[in-house]
Amino acid sequence: MGIQLSEHQKKDQAAFREFVNKEIIPHANKYDSEERLPDELLVKVARQGYSGAILPEQFGGRAMDYITYGLLNEELGRGCASVRGFMMMQNMVALTLLKWGSEEQKERWLGKIASGQIIAAFALTEPEIGSDAMHIETTFTDADNETYMVNGHKKWITLGQIADLFLVFGKRRGKLSAVLMEKDTPGLTITPLTGMLGLRASMLAELHFDNSPVTKENLVGRVGFGFVPVGITALNLGRYSIAWGCLGIGQACLDACIDHTSTRKQFGDYLKNHQLIQKMIADMTVNLKAGRLLSYHAGHMQEMGDQDAIMEIMVAKYFTSKMAFKIASDAVQIHGASGCSHDSAVQRHLRDAKIMEIIEGTSQIHQIKIADYAYREYAG
């Protein structure tokens, strides 16, 4: 069965591409070197409706279907992975609140996230806890009948330097739970993290909680809902976003290589006429096509509400993240010394692609989960 975009999806895709070409690509290397996304860009992203891409219109969202949302991630990823990460984070928190937040939480926060009035962040990872999220050490203890005291330490939190609202995961009496916390909460200390390998403009931070009070009405879902289903809702959307974003990285690198090899001569002939270069271009093309099909399939299953959508998203994220890193690595190789320069887009894509193999579940965690699925599904 072939994949055919609707006319509306094609129109949206063209608009996404125009925005990226005009507003992001010319400045992406600057964002990377300065390790920051400018406020004016974030305003533009919100004005396009991207911060609330998947939210219903009643909350100021664009109500995108999953394929259209995937196309948005691909185009933003083609321009700058950090910008795509900003958009992804807003939608991860927003979708989580839409599904599991109270009516009061939805009314208070969703419209503000969609409009860009506030910036949201997802605070799960800790210095000693990454993939093993069930064993996080942050705690929520009862101060009284109305308040939790939050104590703990989060690290590598995307947008942590500028976020207004954090979705914080911790344990209450041993049960993983999640609460909303505003940036001006007493006892919350935010420390910027810089000098990362990739996603340098993501404005990462450490969060320290020292008896930080949170009212119990800020609990998302119920006590014990922290990872399943609250965390899974966000992580599943994050993995889907990354899968499509990796297609954007790969496509950007292929486009750069097509241009470079068509204009650069070595040994009296254009690089595109050298067979080893042709092999690399062919592998890039085939892998992008395969990754795109996996991502379309995952999006279709998610749209249909299929129970296997979580696994298909994981498969797509695993394949495309490895694919993006290989394509970006070959792109740097093809560009030679110029590809290693700080002003080269392909070296930025290479560094960003490596991060995609780590965030929202490492490739190794995905391999374990996919293998478990294979034994259940195909065992005789």
C-alpha positions as CSV (number, residue, x, y, z in Angstrom):
1,M,0.0,0.0,0.0
2,G,1.4,3.3,-1.0
3,I,1.4,6.4,1.1
4,Q,-0.5,9.4,-0.3
5,L,-0.6,12.7,1.5
6,S,-3.9,14.6,1.4
7,E,-4.0,17.9,-0.2
8,H,-4.3,19.6,3.2
9,Q,-1.2,17.7,4.4
10,K,0.7,18.7,1.3
11,K,-0.3,22.3,1.9
12,D,0.8,22.2,5.5
13,Q,4.1,20.5,4.5
14,A,4.9,23.3,2.1
15,A,4.1,25.9,4.7
16,F,6.4,24.1,7.2
17,R,9.2,24.0,4.7
18,E,8.8,27.7,3.8
19,F,9.0,28.6,7.5
20,V,12.1,26.5,8.1
21,N,13.9,27.8,5.0
22,K,13.2,31.4,5.9
23,E,13.3,31.6,9.6
24,I,15.6,28.7,10.8
25,I,18.1,27.5,8.3
26,P,19.9,30.8,7.8
27,H,20.5,31.1,11.5
28,A,20.8,27.5,12.8
29,N,24.6,27.5,13.1
30,K,24.4,30.7,15.1
31,Y,21.9,29.1,17.5
32,D,24.3,26.2,17.9
33,S,27.4,28.3,18.5
34,E,25.6,30.7,20.9
35,E,23.9,27.7,22.6
36,R,20.6,29.5,22.7
37,L,17.3,30.0,20.8
38,P,16.4,33.6,20.6
39,D,13.1,34.7,22.2
40,E,11.9,36.2,18.9
41,L,12.2,32.8,17.2
42,L,10.2,31.1,19.9
43,V,7.5,33.7,19.5
44,K,7.4,33.0,15.8
45,V,7.1,29.2,16.4
46,A,4.2,29.8,18.7
47,R,2.5,32.2,16.3
48,Q,2.6,29.5,13.7
49,G,0.6,27.3,16.0
50,Y,3.5,24.8,16.4
51,S,3.7,25.0,20.2
52,G,0.1,23.6,20.4
53,A,0.4,21.5,17.2
54,I,-1.6,18.5,18.5
55,L,-3.9,20.3,20.9
56,P,-7.6,20.7,20.1
57,E,-8.7,24.1,18.8
58,Q,-10.6,24.7,22.1
59,F,-7.2,25.1,23.8
60,G,-5.7,27.2,21.0
61,G,-4.1,24.3,19.2
62,R,-3.8,23.3,15.6
63,A,-5.4,19.9,16.1
64,M,-2.9,18.3,13.7
65,D,-3.3,14.6,12.9
66,Y,-0.2,12.5,13.6
67,I,1.1,12.4,10.0
68,T,0.9,16.2,9.7
69,Y,2.6,16.5,13.1
70,G,5.3,14.1,11.8
71,L,5.8,16.3,8.7
72,L,6.3,19.3,10.9
73,N,9.0,17.5,12.9
74,E,10.7,16.4,9.7
75,E,10.9,20.0,8.4
76,L,12.0,21.5,11.7
77,G,14.6,18.7,12.1
78,R,15.9,19.5,8.6
79,G,16.5,23.1,9.8
80,C,17.6,22.8,13.4
81,A,17.2,19.9,15.9
82,S,17.1,22.2,18.8
83,V,14.2,24.2,17.4
84,R,12.4,20.9,16.7
85,G,13.2,19.9,20.3
86,F,11.6,23.1,21.6
87,M,8.4,22.4,19.7
88,M,8.4,18.7,20.7
89,M,8.7,19.6,24.4
90,Q,5.7,21.9,24.3
91,N,3.6,19.3,22.7
92,M,4.9,16.5,25.0
93,V,3.8,18.4,28.2
94,A,0.6,19.6,26.5
95,L,-0.5,16.2,25.4
96,T,0.2,14.8,28.8
97,L,-2.0,17.4,30.5
98,L,-4.7,17.0,27.9
99,K,-4.9,13.2,28.6
100,W,-4.2,13.1,32.3
101,G,-4.5,16.6,33.8
102,S,-7.5,17.8,35.8
103,E,-10.0,20.2,34.1
104,E,-8.5,23.0,36.1
105,Q,-5.0,22.2,35.0
106,K,-6.1,22.1,31.3
107,E,-7.9,25.4,31.5
108,R,-5.0,27.0,33.3
109,W,-2.1,25.8,31.3
110,L,-2.9,24.4,27.8
111,G,-3.9,27.7,26.2
112,K,-0.8,29.4,27.5
113,I,1.5,26.6,26.2
114,A,-0.2,26.7,22.8
115,S,0.1,30.5,22.5
116,G,3.7,30.7,23.7
117,Q,2.8,32.7,26.9
118,I,4.7,30.1,28.9
119,I,7.4,27.5,28.1
120,A,7.0,24.0,29.4
121,A,9.6,21.4,30.3
122,F,9.6,17.7,31.1
123,A,11.7,16.9,34.2
124,L,12.3,13.2,34.5
125,T,16.0,12.4,34.1
126,E,18.3,12.5,37.2
127,P,22.1,12.5,37.5
128,E,22.2,8.8,38.2
129,I,18.9,7.8,36.6
130,G,18.2,7.9,32.9
131,S,16.7,4.8,31.2
132,D,15.8,3.2,34.6
133,A,13.1,5.8,35.2
134,M,11.2,3.6,37.7
135,H,14.0,4.2,40.2
136,I,14.2,7.9,40.3
137,E,15.1,9.4,43.7
138,T,13.2,12.7,43.8
139,T,10.5,12.5,46.5
140,F,7.2,14.1,47.2
141,T,6.4,14.1,50.9
142,D,3.3,15.4,52.7
143,A,3.8,18.7,54.4
144,D,0.1,18.9,55.3
145,N,-3.2,18.0,53.7
146,E,-2.8,20.4,50.9
147,T,1.0,20.5,50.1
148,Y,3.8,18.3,49.0
149,M,7.4,19.1,49.6
150,V,9.6,18.2,46.7
151,N,13.2,17.2,47.2
152,G,15.7,15.9,44.7
153,H,17.8,16.7,41.7
154,K,17.1,16.6,37.9
155,K,19.6,16.9,35.1
156,W,19.8,17.3,31.3
157,I,16.4,19.0,31.4
158,T,15.6,20.4,27.9
159,L,14.6,24.1,28.1
160,G,15.3,24.1,31.8
161,Q,17.0,27.5,31.6
162,I,13.9,29.3,30.3
163,A,10.9,27.1,31.2
164,D,8.1,28.6,33.2
165,L,6.4,25.3,34.0
166,F,8.0,21.9,34.8
167,L,6.3,18.5,34.7
168,V,8.3,16.9,37.6
169,F,8.5,13.2,38.3
170,G,9.1,11.8,41.7
171,K,8.0,9.3,44.3
172,R,5.3,9.6,47.0
173,R,5.5,6.8,49.4
174,G,7.4,4.7,46.8
175,K,4.9,5.3,44.0
176,L,6.0,7.2,40.9
177,S,4.0,10.3,40.5
178,A,4.1,13.6,38.6
179,V,3.4,17.2,39.6
180,L,3.4,20.6,37.9
181,M,5.9,23.1,39.4
182,E,6.4,26.8,38.4
183,K,9.8,28.2,38.0
184,D,9.5,30.7,40.9
185,T,8.7,27.9,43.4
186,P,10.8,28.4,46.6
187,G,13.6,26.0,47.0
188,L,13.9,25.4,43.2
189,T,17.4,26.2,41.9
190,I,18.1,26.2,38.2
191,T,21.7,25.8,36.9
192,P,22.4,26.1,33.2
193,L,24.3,23.3,31.4
194,T,26.5,24.2,28.4
195,G,29.2,22.6,26.2
196,M,27.1,19.6,25.1
197,L,28.0,17.5,22.1
198,G,24.8,18.2,20.3
199,L,21.5,20.0,20.6
200,R,23.5,22.8,22.0
201,A,20.7,25.4,21.6
202,S,18.3,23.3,23.8
203,M,19.2,25.3,26.9
204,L,19.6,22.4,29.2
205,A,19.6,22.8,33.0
206,E,19.9,21.1,36.3
207,L,17.1,21.4,38.7
208,H,17.6,21.2,42.5
209,F,14.6,20.9,44.8
210,D,15.1,21.7,48.4
211,N,11.8,21.4,50.2
212,S,10.0,23.0,47.3
213,P,6.3,23.3,48.1
214,V,3.7,22.2,45.5
215,T,0.0,22.1,46.2
216,K,-1.6,18.7,45.8
217,E,-4.0,20.1,43.2
218,N,-0.9,20.2,40.9
219,L,-0.7,16.4,41.0
220,V,-1.1,15.1,37.4
221,G,-3.4,12.1,37.4
222,R,-3.2,10.0,40.6
223,V,-0.4,8.9,42.9
224,G,1.3,6.0,41.2
225,F,0.4,7.3,37.7
226,G,3.8,8.9,37.2
227,F,5.4,6.6,34.6
228,V,2.5,4.6,33.4
229,P,0.5,6.2,31.9
230,V,1.6,9.9,32.4
231,G,5.3,9.5,31.5
232,I,4.6,7.0,28.7
233,T,2.2,9.4,27.0
234,A,4.9,12.1,26.8
235,L,7.8,9.7,25.9
236,N,5.7,8.0,23.2
237,L,5.1,11.4,21.5
238,G,8.7,12.3,22.0
239,R,9.9,9.1,20.3
240,Y,7.6,9.7,17.4
241,S,8.8,13.3,17.1
242,I,12.4,12.2,17.1
243,A,11.8,9.6,14.5
244,W,10.5,12.2,12.1
245,G,13.1,14.7,13.2
246,C,15.8,12.2,12.2
247,L,14.4,12.1,8.8
248,G,14.9,15.8,8.6
249,I,18.5,15.5,9.7
250,G,19.1,12.8,7.1
251,Q,17.4,14.7,4.3
252,A,19.4,17.9,5.1
253,C,22.6,15.9,4.9
254,L,21.6,14.2,1.6
255,D,20.6,17.5,0.1
256,A,24.0,19.0,1.1
257,C,25.9,16.0,-0.3
258,I,24.0,16.2,-3.6
259,D,24.9,19.9,-4.0
260,H,28.5,19.4,-2.9
261,T,29.2,16.4,-5.1
262,S,27.7,18.1,-8.1
263,T,30.0,21.1,-7.8
264,R,33.2,19.7,-6.3
265,K,35.9,18.1,-8.6
266,Q,38.6,15.7,-7.6
267,F,41.0,14.0,-10.0
268,G,39.5,15.9,-12.9
269,D,35.9,14.8,-12.4
270,Y,32.9,15.7,-10.3
271,L,32.6,13.8,-7.0
272,K,29.2,12.5,-8.1
273,N,30.8,10.5,-10.8
274,H,33.0,8.5,-8.4
275,Q,31.5,5.1,-7.6
276,L,32.3,5.1,-3.9
277,I,30.5,8.4,-3.6
278,Q,27.6,7.0,-5.5
279,K,27.4,4.1,-3.1
280,M,27.1,6.5,-0.2
281,I,24.5,8.6,-1.9
282,A,22.5,5.4,-2.8
283,D,22.6,4.2,0.8
284,M,21.5,7.5,2.1
285,T,18.5,7.5,-0.3
286,V,17.4,4.0,0.4
287,N,17.7,4.4,4.2
288,L,15.7,7.6,4.1
289,K,13.0,5.9,2.1
290,A,12.9,3.0,4.6
291,G,12.8,5.3,7.6
292,R,10.1,7.4,6.1
293,L,7.9,4.4,5.5
294,L,8.4,3.2,9.1
295,S,7.5,6.7,10.4
296,Y,4.4,6.9,8.2
297,H,3.3,3.5,9.4
298,A,3.9,4.4,13.1
299,G,1.9,7.6,12.6
300,H,-1.0,5.8,10.9
301,M,-1.2,3.3,13.7
302,Q,-1.1,6.0,16.3
303,E,-3.8,7.9,14.5
304,M,-6.0,4.7,14.4
305,G,-5.4,4.1,18.1
306,D,-3.8,0.7,17.5
307,Q,-2.4,-0.9,20.6
308,D,0.8,-1.8,18.7
309,A,1.5,1.8,17.9
310,I,3.9,2.2,20.9
311,M,6.1,-0.6,19.5
312,E,5.9,0.7,15.9
313,I,7.0,4.2,17.1
314,M,9.8,2.6,19.0
315,V,10.9,0.7,15.9
316,A,10.8,3.9,13.8
317,K,12.8,5.9,16.4
318,Y,15.4,3.1,16.7
319,F,15.9,2.8,12.9
320,T,15.8,6.5,12.0
321,S,18.1,7.6,14.8
322,K,20.8,5.1,13.7
323,M,20.1,6.0,10.1
324,A,20.5,9.8,10.8
325,F,23.8,9.3,12.5
326,K,25.2,7.1,9.6
327,I,24.0,9.6,7.0
328,A,25.4,12.5,8.8
329,S,28.7,10.7,9.4
330,D,29.0,10.0,5.6
331,A,28.0,13.5,4.8
332,V,30.9,14.9,6.9
333,Q,33.2,12.3,5.1
334,I,32.0,13.5,1.7
335,H,32.5,17.1,2.6
336,G,36.0,16.4,3.9
337,A,37.7,19.2,5.8
338,S,35.0,21.7,5.0
339,G,32.5,19.3,6.6
340,C,34.5,19.5,9.9
341,S,34.4,23.3,10.0
342,H,32.3,25.1,12.7
343,D,30.3,26.8,10.1
344,S,29.3,23.6,8.3
345,A,25.7,22.4,8.7
346,V,26.7,18.7,8.3
347,Q,28.9,18.7,11.3
348,R,26.1,20.2,13.4
349,H,23.7,17.5,12.1
350,L,26.2,14.8,13.0
351,R,26.5,16.0,16.6
352,D,22.7,16.4,16.8
353,A,22.1,13.0,15.3
354,K,24.2,11.3,17.9
355,I,22.0,12.7,20.7
356,M,19.0,11.2,18.9
357,E,20.4,7.7,19.7
358,I,20.3,8.5,23.4
359,I,17.3,10.7,24.3
360,E,13.8,9.3,24.9
361,G,15.3,5.8,25.2
362,T,18.8,4.8,24.1
363,S,19.2,2.5,21.1
364,Q,20.2,-0.3,23.4
365,I,16.9,0.0,25.5
366,H,15.0,0.0,22.2
367,Q,16.8,-3.1,21.1
368,I,15.8,-4.9,24.3
369,K,12.1,-3.8,23.9
370,I,12.0,-4.7,20.3
371,A,13.5,-8.1,20.9
372,D,11.0,-8.8,23.7
373,Y,8.2,-7.9,21.3
374,A,9.7,-10.3,18.6
375,Y,9.8,-13.2,21.1
376,R,6.1,-12.6,22.0
377,E,4.9,-12.0,18.5
378,Y,6.8,-14.6,16.5
379,A,7.6,-17.4,18.9
380,G,6.2,-20.8,17.7
